[in-house]
């Protein structure tokens, strides 16, 4: 699945690899949540170390995949979907 079609504004704004700070901006999460997502394996990353600086290097496609999974999970629990499901169960069940 080509997720760049679903998130064209993010793809246009950010490079192929981003930092943890940019991850927080894209996903609208705090740095602690970003750290937890990385440690749980939800968002894979590599560590890039220069002489004095150590930074996390994250693929933009991995972030887009995480956003897609997060939205899919939320849709199933949204009040609208739940209300429609109960309506159809009530009116279409024999």
C-alpha positions as CSV (number, residue, x, y, z in Angstrom):
1,X,0.0,0.0,0.0
2,X,1.4,3.4,-1.0
3,X,0.8,5.6,2.1
4,X,2.3,8.6,0.4
5,X,-1.0,9.1,-1.4
6,X,-2.9,9.3,1.9
7,X,-0.6,11.8,3.5
8,X,0.7,14.1,0.7
9,X,1.1,17.1,2.9
10,X,3.4,15.3,5.3
11,X,5.5,13.8,2.5
12,X,5.9,17.2,0.8
13,X,7.0,18.9,4.1
14,X,9.4,16.4,5.6
15,X,12.5,14.5,4.2
16,X,12.8,10.7,3.9
17,X,14.4,10.4,7.3
18,X,13.4,12.5,10.3
19,X,14.4,13.1,13.9
20,X,12.5,12.4,17.0
21,X,11.5,16.0,17.3
22,X,10.0,15.9,13.8
23,X,8.3,12.7,14.7
24,X,6.6,14.5,17.6
25,X,5.5,17.3,15.2
26,X,4.1,14.8,12.6
27,X,2.2,12.6,15.1
28,X,1.2,15.4,17.5
29,X,2.6,13.6,20.4
30,X,5.0,14.5,23.3
31,X,8.7,13.3,23.4
32,X,7.9,10.8,26.1
33,X,5.2,9.2,24.0
34,X,7.6,9.1,21.0
35,X,10.2,7.4,23.2
36,X,7.7,4.8,24.3
37,X,6.6,4.1,20.8
38,X,10.3,3.6,19.8
39,X,11.0,1.3,22.7
40,X,7.9,-0.8,22.1
41,X,8.8,-1.3,18.5
42,X,5.8,0.6,17.0
43,X,8.2,2.9,15.1
44,X,11.6,1.5,14.1
45,X,14.6,3.8,14.3
46,X,18.4,3.8,13.9
47,X,20.8,5.7,16.0
48,X,23.1,8.1,14.2
49,X,26.1,9.2,16.2
50,X,28.4,12.1,15.3
51,X,31.3,13.1,17.5
52,X,29.2,15.0,20.1
53,X,25.6,14.4,19.1
54,X,23.6,11.2,19.1
55,X,20.2,11.4,17.3
56,X,17.5,9.0,16.2
57,X,17.0,8.5,12.5
58,X,13.4,7.5,11.6
59,X,12.0,6.6,8.1
60,X,9.1,8.8,7.1
61,X,7.4,5.7,5.6
62,X,7.5,4.0,9.0
63,X,5.8,7.1,10.6
64,X,3.1,7.1,7.9
65,X,2.4,3.4,8.5
66,X,2.1,4.1,12.2
67,X,-0.3,7.0,11.5
68,X,-2.4,4.7,9.3
69,X,-2.6,2.0,11.9
70,X,-3.5,4.5,14.6
71,X,-6.3,5.9,12.5
72,X,-7.7,2.5,11.6
73,X,-7.8,1.5,15.3
74,X,-9.6,4.8,16.1
75,X,-12.2,4.4,13.4
76,X,-13.4,1.1,14.8
77,X,-13.9,2.6,18.2
78,X,-15.5,5.9,17.1
79,X,-19.0,6.7,18.4
80,X,-20.3,7.0,14.9
81,X,-19.1,3.6,13.8
82,X,-20.4,2.0,17.0
83,X,-23.8,3.7,16.6
84,X,-24.1,2.5,13.0
85,X,-23.1,-1.0,14.0
86,X,-25.8,-1.2,16.7
87,X,-28.4,0.3,14.3
88,X,-27.7,-2.3,11.6
89,X,-27.6,-5.1,14.1
90,X,-30.9,-4.0,15.5
91,X,-32.8,-3.4,12.2
92,X,-31.2,-6.1,10.0
93,X,-31.1,-9.0,12.5
94,X,-33.9,-11.5,12.1
